[in-house]
Amino acid sequence: MKPRASMLLALVAILCGWGAARAEEFPREAYSNPVAGLDAASEDMFYRGRVEFLRSWAFPPGGGEASGLGPLFNRISCAACHQKSGRGQPPSGPNERMSSMLVRLSIPGEGPHGAPKPHPSYGGQLNEEGAPGVPGEGRAAISWEETSATLADGSVAPLRRPRIKFVELAYGPIDDALVSPRVAPAVFGDGLLESVPAETLKRIAAEQPARGVHGVMNEVYDVISGRMVPGRFGWKANSPNLKQQIAEAFIGDLGVTTPLFPDDQCAELQPACRAATKSKNQPELPADRLDDIDFFNAHLAAPPRRDADNPAVVQGETLFLAAGCGVCHVPSLRTEAHPKFSQTLPAQTIAPYTDLLLHDMGEGLSDDRPDFRASGRQWRTPPLWGVGLVPIVNEHSLFLHDGRARSLEEAILWHGGEGEAAKTAYAALTKDEREALLAFLRSL
C-alpha cells in the first residue's frame, strides 16, 4: 500500500474510534477494534479488509472493482447484515422484510460431500433480491407465535417462536423444502476461535458425557484442502475455516464470486439468472482482496469483560457454573498460534464461553434440517463473549439462531435436550439469583 493511503486509513481509524484505545470512548464500536499489537503492515491489511467488509457492491457491468452483485442476492454488503461486526435481528412481523436474516433451504437427502441437498428451484437459501431482469426468488414473511414458561417461584416468562410463510415466489412452490431461518452472527474473535486446536475440542467432547452432555464435532467439506475436516463456524458448525465461511457468504448472500466459489449459483429452473450480465472481473472478489477480508475478520478483537468485581456478577458467575452452563459454554480455551497468522495471533488463553461443538438442544429449537453431520436438533454452542454489549452495539436484545429470544432469560428458557438440566437449574433460582446470573452474562 502506498504511504499516503496507509496514513489516510490510520486517520480514518482514529476519527471513527476503531483503535483499541478508543473502545471505552466509543462503546458502539466495541466489536470493531483490531487485536492489540499489530504492526503498520498488519494494520494496513486490517483496514483494507475493513474496506471490503463495508463495500457496497454494484450490478455488472458497472461498479469498477465493486462490480459483481447478484444475479441473485440478499444484501449489498457484508456490513448490511453484520452491522458493526455484530449480530443481526429478525423482522418484527410479516410485513417487514428481512434485513439481517436469511432462510436456509434444502430437500431431504445429501448433496455433494454430505452437505444439505439444495432445493432444485431455489438452491441452498432464499435470495429475495435480483439484478435487473432477474426476478428475486420471493420473500419469507415471518410471524411470531406467543408461548410462555413458568419458573419455580411461579413467575411466568413470555416466549415466542417464529413461523415462516413464503410469498411472492418466482420459481414455483417451495412446500417440500426443509427451512431454517437464521440471523447473522457476530464476527469478532473468529481468528482466535480458528486457533483452538481440534484436539482440544475432541478432549472436551470426550469429557462431557460424565457431566450429562454429548458434544460432537461436525465434519464438513473444506474446498481449499479438498477433504472432510472438523467444522467450527456457522450456527451448525457447518464451515471449516474462516476464509471459506467468508467466501460462502459472498456467493450465497451477495452473489459475488471468489477463487473458492468461482461460479454463480443459479438453480436449474432459473434461466434469467444464468443469462444475466457478468462482471468483467473474474472472480469478482480476487484472491488478494479475499485475503484482506480474511485477515480483517480474523483480527477483530473480542471486547474485554466489564464489572467483573461487581458482587452480583461474582455471584452470578458462581450460579452459572453451578447450573452446568459452563459444561458447553466453556469459560476458557487455550489456542495455538494461528496457522496463517502466527505473529499477530500467537498462542494465548481466551474466554469465549463456547466449546465449538454441536449439541442436541431439543425439539423446541429444532429446525429439522440436517447440515453435514449436524441433525435438525443440533446447534453449535454460540460464544458468549461480548453478549452483554449487544444492546449497545446493535441496539436490540434478540438472541438465538433465529432471534426469537427477546432477552438473555428467554434464550436460557428455550434450552432443551442437553440444555434441559441447566435450564431447570436456572428456573429453580430465586428472582435475585436469576438477576445475578443475568448480570454475569451482561458483564461478558
C-alpha positions as CSV (number, residue, x, y, z in Angstrom):
1,M,0.0,0.0,0.0
2,K,1.3,3.5,-0.8
3,P,2.3,5.5,2.3
4,R,-0.3,8.2,1.7
5,A,-3.1,5.5,1.6
6,S,-1.7,4.0,4.8
7,M,-1.8,7.4,6.5
8,L,-5.4,8.0,5.4
9,L,-6.5,4.7,6.7
10,A,-4.9,5.4,10.1
11,L,-6.5,8.8,10.2
12,V,-10.0,7.3,9.4
13,A,-9.4,4.7,12.2
14,I,-8.7,7.4,14.7
15,L,-11.6,9.6,13.7
16,C,-14.0,6.6,13.8
17,G,-12.8,5.3,17.1
18,W,-11.6,2.0,15.7
19,G,-8.4,1.7,17.7
20,A,-8.4,-0.5,20.8
21,A,-7.5,2.5,22.9
22,R,-10.8,4.1,22.0
23,A,-13.1,1.2,22.9
24,E,-14.4,2.8,26.1
25,E,-15.0,6.1,24.5
26,F,-16.8,4.5,21.5
27,P,-18.8,1.6,23.0
28,R,-20.9,1.2,19.9
29,E,-17.6,0.2,18.1
30,A,-16.8,-2.4,20.7
31,Y,-16.9,-5.2,18.1
32,S,-14.9,-3.3,15.5
33,N,-11.5,-3.0,17.1
34,P,-8.4,-4.8,15.9
35,V,-6.4,-7.1,18.2
36,A,-3.6,-5.3,20.0
37,G,-0.1,-5.3,18.8
38,L,-0.5,-5.1,15.0
39,D,2.4,-3.5,13.2
40,A,2.0,-0.9,10.4
41,A,1.8,-3.5,7.6
42,S,-0.7,-5.6,9.5
43,E,-2.8,-2.5,10.3
44,D,-2.8,-1.7,6.6
45,M,-4.1,-5.2,5.8
46,F,-6.7,-5.0,8.5
47,Y,-8.2,-1.7,7.3
48,R,-8.0,-2.9,3.6
49,G,-10.1,-5.9,4.8
50,R,-12.5,-3.5,6.6
51,V,-13.0,-1.7,3.3
52,E,-14.1,-5.0,1.7
53,F,-16.4,-5.7,4.7
54,L,-18.1,-2.3,4.3
55,R,-18.0,-2.2,0.5
56,S,-21.4,-1.8,-1.3
57,W,-21.4,-4.0,-4.4
58,A,-22.9,-2.9,-7.8
59,F,-24.6,-4.7,-10.7
60,P,-22.3,-5.6,-13.6
61,P,-21.0,-4.4,-15.9
62,G,-20.6,-1.2,-13.9
63,G,-19.1,-0.7,-10.5
64,G,-15.4,-1.0,-11.1
65,E,-13.8,-3.2,-8.5
66,A,-17.2,-3.4,-6.8
67,S,-18.8,-5.0,-9.9
68,G,-20.4,-8.4,-9.3
69,L,-23.6,-8.1,-7.2
70,G,-26.1,-10.9,-8.0
71,P,-27.6,-12.1,-10.2
72,L,-29.5,-13.2,-7.0
73,F,-28.6,-11.9,-3.6
74,N,-29.9,-10.8,-0.2
75,R,-27.9,-7.7,0.7
76,I,-25.3,-5.5,-1.0
77,S,-22.5,-5.6,1.6
78,C,-21.2,-7.7,4.5
79,A,-21.9,-4.9,6.9
80,A,-25.5,-4.7,5.9
81,C,-26.1,-8.0,7.8
82,H,-23.2,-7.9,10.3
83,Q,-23.8,-4.3,11.4
84,K,-20.7,-3.0,13.3
85,S,-19.4,-6.6,13.2
86,G,-22.3,-7.6,15.4
87,R,-25.4,-9.8,15.2
88,G,-28.5,-9.4,13.1
89,Q,-32.1,-9.5,14.1
90,P,-35.3,-10.9,12.6
91,P,-38.3,-8.8,11.3
92,S,-40.9,-7.9,13.9
93,G,-43.7,-9.2,11.7
94,P,-44.8,-10.5,8.3
95,N,-44.9,-7.1,6.6
96,E,-41.3,-6.3,7.5
97,R,-38.6,-7.5,5.1
98,M,-35.6,-9.5,6.4
99,S,-32.6,-7.2,6.6
100,S,-30.0,-9.1,8.6
101,M,-31.6,-12.5,8.5
102,L,-31.9,-15.2,5.8
103,V,-33.6,-18.6,5.3
104,R,-31.6,-21.7,4.5
105,L,-33.3,-24.2,2.2
106,S,-32.7,-27.8,1.3
107,I,-34.6,-31.0,0.5
108,P,-34.3,-34.4,2.1
109,G,-31.1,-36.3,1.2
110,E,-27.5,-35.3,0.9
111,G,-25.7,-33.1,-1.6
112,P,-22.0,-33.3,-2.5
113,H,-19.7,-34.4,0.3
114,G,-22.7,-34.8,2.7
115,A,-23.8,-31.2,2.5
116,P,-27.5,-30.3,2.6
117,K,-29.2,-31.1,-0.8
118,P,-30.1,-27.8,-2.5
119,H,-33.7,-27.2,-3.4
120,P,-34.0,-27.7,-7.2
121,S,-35.8,-24.4,-7.8
122,Y,-34.3,-22.2,-5.1
123,G,-30.9,-23.6,-4.2
124,G,-29.5,-23.5,-0.6
125,Q,-31.1,-20.3,0.6
126,L,-33.8,-17.9,-0.4
127,N,-32.4,-14.9,-2.2
128,E,-35.0,-12.2,-2.1
129,E,-33.4,-9.8,-4.5
130,G,-32.3,-10.0,-8.2
131,A,-30.3,-8.0,-10.6
132,P,-32.1,-6.1,-13.4
133,G,-34.0,-8.6,-15.5
134,V,-33.6,-11.4,-12.8
135,P,-36.6,-11.9,-10.6
136,G,-35.8,-12.2,-6.9
137,E,-36.8,-15.7,-5.6
138,G,-39.6,-14.4,-3.3
139,R,-39.9,-13.3,0.3
140,A,-40.0,-15.1,3.6
141,A,-42.7,-13.5,5.8
142,I,-42.1,-14.2,9.5
143,S,-44.8,-14.1,12.2
144,W,-44.5,-14.9,15.9
145,E,-46.4,-17.4,17.9
146,E,-46.5,-16.5,21.6
147,T,-46.0,-19.0,24.4
148,S,-44.6,-18.9,27.9
149,A,-42.6,-20.7,30.6
150,T,-43.4,-20.9,34.3
151,L,-40.5,-20.7,36.7
152,A,-40.2,-22.5,40.1
153,D,-41.3,-19.4,42.1
154,G,-44.4,-19.0,40.0
155,S,-43.1,-16.3,37.7
156,V,-44.3,-16.5,34.1
157,A,-41.8,-15.7,31.4
158,P,-43.1,-14.9,27.9
159,L,-41.6,-16.8,25.0
160,R,-42.1,-16.8,21.2
161,R,-41.3,-18.9,18.2
162,P,-41.1,-18.0,14.5
163,R,-43.4,-19.1,11.8
164,I,-42.3,-18.7,8.1
165,K,-44.6,-18.2,5.2
166,F,-43.2,-17.8,1.7
167,V,-44.9,-15.2,-0.5
168,E,-44.3,-13.7,-4.0
169,L,-42.4,-16.9,-5.1
170,A,-41.0,-16.5,-8.6
171,Y,-39.9,-20.1,-9.4
172,G,-42.7,-22.3,-8.3
173,P,-43.8,-23.9,-5.0
174,I,-41.5,-24.4,-2.1
175,D,-43.6,-26.6,0.1
176,D,-41.2,-29.5,0.1
177,A,-38.3,-27.5,1.4
178,L,-36.5,-28.0,4.8
179,V,-36.4,-24.5,6.2
180,S,-34.1,-22.8,8.7
181,P,-34.3,-19.1,9.4
182,R,-31.0,-17.7,10.8
183,V,-29.9,-14.2,11.8
184,A,-26.4,-13.0,11.0
185,P,-24.0,-13.9,13.9
186,A,-21.4,-11.6,15.3
187,V,-18.0,-11.9,13.6
188,F,-15.4,-10.7,16.1
189,G,-12.9,-13.1,17.8
190,D,-13.1,-15.6,15.0
191,G,-9.4,-15.7,14.4
192,L,-8.9,-16.8,18.0
193,L,-11.6,-19.5,17.7
194,E,-9.9,-20.7,14.5
195,S,-6.7,-21.1,16.6
196,V,-8.2,-23.6,19.1
197,P,-6.7,-27.0,18.3
198,A,-9.1,-29.7,17.1
199,E,-7.6,-32.0,19.7
200,T,-8.8,-29.6,22.4
201,L,-12.3,-29.9,21.1
202,K,-12.1,-33.7,20.9
203,R,-10.9,-33.8,24.5
204,I,-13.8,-31.6,25.7
205,A,-16.2,-33.8,23.8
206,A,-14.7,-37.0,25.4
207,E,-15.1,-35.4,28.9
208,Q,-18.6,-34.1,28.6
209,P,-20.6,-37.4,28.9
210,A,-19.6,-37.7,32.5
211,R,-21.4,-34.4,33.1
212,G,-24.6,-35.3,31.1
213,V,-24.0,-33.8,27.7
214,H,-22.6,-35.2,24.5
215,G,-21.0,-32.6,22.3
216,V,-19.8,-33.7,18.9
217,M,-17.8,-32.2,16.1
218,N,-19.3,-31.6,12.7
219,E,-17.5,-33.0,9.7
220,V,-17.6,-30.7,6.7
221,Y,-16.0,-30.3,3.3
222,D,-13.0,-28.0,3.0
223,V,-12.9,-26.7,-0.5
224,I,-9.3,-25.5,0.0
225,S,-7.8,-28.8,1.0
226,G,-10.4,-30.9,-0.8
227,R,-11.1,-33.1,2.2
228,M,-13.5,-33.6,5.1
229,V,-12.4,-31.7,8.3
230,P,-14.0,-30.6,11.6
231,G,-16.4,-27.7,11.3
232,R,-16.4,-24.8,13.7
233,F,-18.1,-21.8,12.2
234,G,-21.7,-21.1,11.5
235,W,-24.8,-21.8,13.6
236,K,-24.3,-25.6,13.0
237,A,-20.5,-25.5,12.7
238,N,-21.0,-26.1,9.0
239,S,-17.9,-24.2,7.8
240,P,-14.4,-25.5,8.3
241,N,-12.4,-22.2,8.4
242,L,-12.9,-18.5,8.4
243,K,-11.8,-18.0,4.7
244,Q,-14.3,-20.5,3.4
245,Q,-17.1,-19.1,5.6
246,I,-16.4,-15.6,4.2
247,A,-16.4,-16.9,0.6
248,E,-19.6,-18.9,1.2
249,A,-21.3,-15.6,2.4
250,F,-20.0,-13.7,-0.6
251,I,-21.5,-16.2,-3.1
252,G,-24.6,-17.0,-1.1
253,D,-25.6,-13.6,0.3
254,L,-24.2,-11.2,-2.3
255,G,-23.8,-13.4,-5.4
256,V,-20.1,-12.4,-5.6
257,T,-17.7,-15.0,-6.9
258,T,-14.3,-15.7,-5.3
259,P,-11.5,-18.2,-6.1
260,L,-13.1,-20.7,-3.7
261,F,-16.6,-20.4,-5.4
262,P,-16.0,-19.1,-8.9
263,D,-19.4,-19.8,-10.4
264,D,-22.8,-18.0,-10.0
265,Q,-25.3,-20.1,-8.0
266,C,-28.3,-20.3,-10.4
267,A,-30.7,-23.1,-9.8
268,E,-31.8,-25.3,-12.7
269,L,-35.1,-23.6,-13.2
270,Q,-33.7,-20.0,-13.2
271,P,-32.8,-19.2,-16.9
272,A,-32.7,-15.4,-16.3
273,C,-30.1,-15.9,-13.6
274,R,-27.9,-17.9,-15.9
275,A,-28.3,-15.4,-18.7
276,A,-27.6,-12.3,-16.5
277,T,-24.8,-9.9,-17.4
278,K,-21.5,-11.0,-15.9
279,S,-18.8,-8.8,-14.4
280,K,-15.6,-8.3,-16.3
281,N,-13.8,-9.1,-13.0
282,Q,-13.5,-12.9,-12.7
283,P,-13.5,-13.8,-9.9
284,E,-15.4,-10.8,-8.8
285,L,-13.5,-10.7,-5.4
286,P,-10.0,-11.8,-6.3
287,A,-7.6,-13.7,-4.1
288,D,-5.7,-10.7,-2.7
289,R,-8.9,-9.0,-1.6
290,L,-10.3,-12.2,-0.1
291,D,-7.1,-12.5,1.8
292,D,-7.6,-8.9,3.1
293,I,-11.1,-9.6,4.5
294,D,-10.0,-12.9,5.9
295,F,-7.2,-11.0,7.8
296,F,-9.7,-8.4,8.9
297,N,-12.2,-10.9,10.3
298,A,-9.5,-13.0,11.9
299,H,-8.1,-9.9,13.7
300,L,-11.4,-8.4,15.1
301,A,-10.8,-8.4,18.8
302,A,-13.3,-9.7,21.3
303,P,-14.3,-7.0,23.7
304,P,-13.0,-7.2,27.3
305,R,-15.2,-8.0,30.2
306,R,-16.8,-5.3,32.4
307,D,-17.8,-5.2,36.0
308,A,-16.0,-8.4,36.8
309,D,-15.6,-7.4,40.5
310,N,-19.3,-6.4,41.0
311,P,-20.6,-8.7,43.8
312,A,-23.8,-9.5,41.8
313,V,-21.6,-10.5,38.8
314,V,-19.4,-12.6,41.0
315,Q,-22.4,-14.4,42.5
316,G,-23.9,-14.8,39.0
317,E,-20.7,-16.5,37.7
318,T,-20.9,-19.0,40.6
319,L,-24.6,-19.7,39.8
320,F,-23.8,-20.0,36.1
321,L,-21.2,-22.7,36.7
322,A,-23.3,-24.5,39.4
323,A,-26.2,-24.7,36.9
324,G,-23.9,-26.6,34.5
325,C,-23.9,-23.8,31.9
326,G,-20.1,-23.9,31.7
327,V,-20.0,-27.5,30.5
328,C,-20.9,-26.4,27.0
329,H,-20.2,-22.6,27.3
330,V,-16.6,-23.4,28.4
331,P,-15.3,-20.3,30.1
332,S,-11.7,-20.5,28.8
333,L,-9.8,-22.2,26.0
334,R,-6.1,-22.3,25.1
335,T,-5.2,-21.5,21.5
336,E,-2.2,-22.4,19.4
337,A,-0.5,-19.8,17.2
338,H,-2.9,-19.2,14.3
339,P,-1.9,-21.5,11.4
340,K,-1.7,-18.5,9.0
341,F,-1.2,-15.5,11.3
342,S,1.1,-16.8,14.0
343,Q,2.9,-13.5,14.5
344,T,-0.3,-11.5,15.1
345,L,-2.4,-14.2,16.7
346,P,0.1,-16.1,19.0
347,A,-0.9,-18.8,21.4
348,Q,-3.0,-17.5,24.3
349,T,-5.8,-18.2,26.7
350,I,-9.1,-16.9,25.6
351,A,-12.6,-16.6,27.3
352,P,-15.2,-17.3,24.6
353,Y,-17.6,-19.3,26.6
354,T,-18.1,-22.0,23.9
355,D,-16.9,-25.5,23.1
356,L,-17.5,-25.1,19.4
357,L,-19.3,-28.4,19.5
358,L,-22.7,-29.5,18.3
359,H,-25.4,-30.3,21.0
360,D,-28.9,-31.6,20.8
361,M,-30.9,-28.6,22.0
362,G,-34.3,-30.3,22.0
363,E,-37.4,-30.2,19.8
364,G,-38.3,-26.6,20.7
365,L,-35.2,-25.3,18.9
366,S,-35.0,-27.9,16.2
367,D,-35.2,-26.7,12.5
368,D,-35.5,-30.3,11.3
369,R,-32.8,-29.6,8.7
370,P,-29.6,-31.7,8.7
371,D,-26.3,-29.9,7.8
372,F,-23.4,-32.3,7.2
373,R,-23.3,-34.4,10.4
374,A,-25.5,-31.9,12.4
375,S,-29.0,-33.1,12.9
376,G,-32.0,-30.8,12.9
377,R,-31.9,-30.7,16.7
378,Q,-28.2,-29.9,17.0
379,W,-26.6,-26.5,17.2
380,R,-23.1,-25.2,17.8
381,T,-22.6,-23.7,21.2
382,P,-22.6,-20.0,20.5
383,P,-19.8,-18.0,22.1
384,L,-21.0,-15.7,24.9
385,W,-18.1,-13.2,24.9
386,G,-19.5,-9.7,24.1
387,V,-23.1,-10.8,24.6
388,G,-23.7,-8.1,27.2
389,L,-22.8,-5.4,24.6
390,V,-25.4,-6.4,22.0
391,P,-28.0,-3.7,23.2
392,I,-25.3,-1.0,22.8
393,V,-23.6,-2.1,19.6
394,N,-26.7,-3.5,17.7
395,E,-29.4,-1.7,19.6
396,H,-31.5,-4.8,20.2
397,S,-31.6,-7.7,22.7
398,L,-32.5,-10.5,20.4
399,F,-30.7,-13.9,20.7
400,L,-30.6,-17.5,19.5
401,H,-30.1,-18.6,15.8
402,D,-33.4,-17.1,14.7
403,G,-33.6,-14.1,17.1
404,R,-36.7,-15.5,18.8
405,A,-35.3,-14.7,22.3
406,R,-36.1,-11.1,23.3
407,S,-33.8,-11.3,26.3
408,L,-31.0,-13.4,27.7
409,E,-33.6,-15.0,30.1
410,E,-35.7,-16.1,27.1
411,A,-32.6,-17.6,25.5
412,I,-32.0,-19.7,28.5
413,L,-35.6,-20.8,28.8
414,W,-35.5,-22.1,25.2
415,H,-32.8,-24.6,26.1
416,G,-33.9,-28.2,25.8
417,G,-32.3,-31.6,25.1
418,E,-28.8,-31.4,26.5
419,G,-29.5,-28.0,27.9
420,E,-32.6,-29.0,29.8
421,A,-30.8,-29.6,33.1
422,A,-29.2,-26.2,33.0
423,K,-32.5,-24.5,32.1
424,T,-34.2,-26.3,35.0
425,A,-31.5,-25.2,37.4
426,Y,-31.9,-21.6,36.2
427,A,-35.7,-21.8,36.6
428,A,-35.3,-23.0,40.2
429,L,-33.4,-20.0,41.3
430,T,-34.9,-17.1,43.2
431,K,-35.6,-13.9,41.4
432,D,-32.5,-12.2,42.9
433,E,-30.3,-15.2,41.9
434,R,-31.6,-15.2,38.4
435,E,-30.9,-11.4,38.1
436,A,-27.3,-12.1,39.4
437,L,-26.8,-14.8,36.8
438,L,-28.0,-12.4,34.1
439,A,-25.8,-9.6,35.5
440,F,-22.9,-12.0,35.0
441,L,-23.9,-12.6,31.3
442,R,-24.2,-8.9,30.7
443,S,-20.6,-8.5,32.0
444,L,-19.2,-10.7,29.2
